[in-house]
Amino acid sequence: MLTYNLRLAWMSLRKHPVLSLLMIGAIGLGIGVCMTTLTVYTLMSNNPIPHKSSALYAVQLDSWDPNDPYTESGRPPPELSYRDAQALMESTIPKRQAAMFKSGFALQDAEAKQPPFTVLARVTYGDFFGLFEVPFLFGGGWDRSADRNAQQIVVLSKEINDKVFGGANSVGKNIRLDDREYRVVGVMDHWHPSPKFYDPNNGDFDDPEEVYVPFGLGTALELTSYGNTNAWKPEKINSFQDFLNSEYIWIQFWAELPDAKTKDDYQAYIDQYVLEQKKLGRFPRPLNNRLSDVMKWMDEREVVTDDSRVLVGLSFLFLAVCLLNIVGLLLAKFLGKSAEIALRRAVGATRWQIVQKHLVEVGLIGLLGGALGLLLAFGGLRGVKALYGGYDHLVQLDGRLLLIAVGLALLSSLAAGLYPAWRAVQLAPAGLLKTQ
Amino acid sequence: MKKFFLEAGPVLRALTRSRAGAVLIALQCAITLAILTNAIFIIQDRVRQMARPSGVDSENVFSMRVKPYKPGFNLANDIDRDMAAIRAMPGIVDAGVINSLPLSEGGSSGRIYQSPDIKPGDGQFTANYYTDDHSLGSLGLKLVEGRGFLPEEVKRGDRTADRGEASIILSQTLAKKMFPGGGPVAGKTLYTDDGTAQHVVGVVERLQAPWISFGELEQAMLLSQYRLEPAYLVYVIRSQPGQRNALMPQVEKKLQELDPDRIIRSPRTQSEIESDTYASYRAMAVILGTVIVLIVAVTSLGIIGLASFNVNVRRKQIGTRRALGAQKGDIIRYFLVESWLITTGGALVGVGLSFALSWWMVNTFDLPPLDWRYVPVGVLFLWVLGQIAVLAPARRAAELPPALATRSA
């Protein structure tokens, strides 16, 4: 029956090529526009570390101005001061924890044969790699002793290892960062969490840093943070030590809290810490310390832009216009076939069979339109990529989105076809047959 | 025209007989109007924001960063040597150092106050540009009052160097906010966060902050001091008109020759920086523009489709009218009136939908409410669209021979 209906549907589409193309085009455009905006939206709202996102928490302490909250909605600042980050690292409650900031170096091979080039660096604790499940090709991270002793060791990204060592195992070899020698202890495999959730500075879809060095080096070498450094109160900063002791916030802090109890314990711990600091005259604001898991953190940082949401909303309205259009065209087409329907009814076809026949035809239009829509979305995404620049990893169609596209096309075309098909079988066959 | 409206009654009555098609088109028109008005409003808003001048002579300014990598470099000496060399190059107007550039999305900010006795809620937000005595020339800023920095005013050094007392040059917007009473501004004193005095020596017509998302984009100032730290410094260079692209690689090469033990990075023109910063605005405008074109096309095709269908269905009726003496113009007018009625019906719903959509966007997102004037313009556009779209099928209807009336089906 289905093959028969499909053959009829195909014949019917061929019979009115212009009308069919119009309908396929309309569905295609609607789906194409929707899939383009939806793809950008879903990739922006992507969970960068799905199986662990609810156990990883960004730590926020409200160390801000007593008269002026950090945000109008009363959120605490997104980063910590150096002294608070150092204090929190003493806790034994989190399974893993890491303070971190972004910096940069000039990188050169150990023999200084090649000209140096600049790399972005993450200055962090050894727990960083376990915390975020960074995959390694060779070697691994470092332990707590390296954190504290400011050893000159480094973990390279795959890209840098490919560039400097041609992809070979470089563990144990040396490279130069700002003209100092560092020993390679690990080479990461390709790692590209998108969005780049662990640092609220700079682009949400930037690449991860290219080299990773122990946190202790940050102070030993007085490395400059490449992110924001914010302050709310005037402080005389005459030395790097003054800066480290100040209320300036510039350090990101993440903790792995695997269950509710650990989380509660940790919340109590950070609250207790702030209460103690209050006795020393710090933390003038009311207690407002927050632990946000990855998705909540993404939400607060507004990784999904308003523009993207507006576009999704408008594109679904656009799809609605396309569907209304198709309903109109189908109505015209099916009512135009009254005579044929009457004949089929007269020779014994039930109403349901005729509705089925029409729905198969509409479904075929939907599938063809969906295919066209995918092509258009593919082009649309290339356009979006070109327009925004730097969304390279972001903008691609995956299997799930392909399914959504086909499903959306089928569903919306069937919805559009229901009313015209129903109208078409309402006509009494007898009257129509007589005029023949 | 009078005939046009006289005919509306009978056409409307005929329309109510076969509603479905007309209602569908009217609904399409309604949604189209809502998308059209809101999308065009957003586009206009973005275009207007992109058109705001940064104050910098963007067409002739370029910048690059210098990263020395051998420990023990002397940045002050390096800068003096580099600047002298760049300024001596033919085609260069001026060159200087600054901590960041307008619209570059990275930089420093703070508050500035009228009095050293700071109370909560006082003062104005300002972007801080830490720079030297060549800043007006190297950025191409237009001085409207006072003077630029003098060489002896410039202070530089380690991390305390950008915190002390200095001379400042305000953007006009900031000057007006700080001195609402008007009058000369140069010679007055303002105060930064910790009550440090800052002496105003001049006002520039325009100087934007580095971040477009900030509400106070036009509030910025130059300070005659900077920190000697490579990460906080940009070389900013202005060329004679038209020579920028040729000079940029020459300057880069020159700097590398002067000292090979450093990396010259991110050479960029100011137009490039501004264009990159506005990329998402431009993208939004282009995407919405595309959606508008597509939706207008789809809706017009819908109107044409329905009219063509109606022409086919009404062949006999049209033939009869022609046989009874109706002119071709009368037939065309019938379709024009019908389309006008449908688009008007759609527009009535669409006006409400436009404001509803705007209301949703204002409440959900940080978007300005729709300017009502876009709505009547949109309705007018819809009417014209409806008339043009229906013209071809109407003409075809008018060409049907009156003899049709006598034939069956």
Interface residues (C-beta under 8 A of the other chain):
Chain A: L19 L22 A26 L29 V33 T37 D65 N67 D68 G104 F105 A106 Q108 P116 F117 T118 D178 D179 R180 T224 Y226 A231 K233 P234 E235 K236 I237 N238 S239 F240 F243 T305 D306 D307 R309 V310 L311 G313 L314 S315 L317 F318 A320 V321 C322 L324 N325 V327 G328 L329 L331 A332 G336 G383 V384 L387 Y388 G389 Y419 R423 T435
Chain B: A20 G21 L24 I25 L27 Q28 I31 T32 A34 I35 N38 A39 I42 K67 Y69 K70 P71 P120 G121 R159 T160 R163 D193 D194 G195 E229 A231 Y232 R262 I263 R265 D276 A279 S280 R282 A283 M284 V286 I287 L288 T290 V291 L294 I295 V298 T299 L301 G302 G305 L306 F309 N312 L357 W360 M361 T364 F365 D366 L367 S408 A409
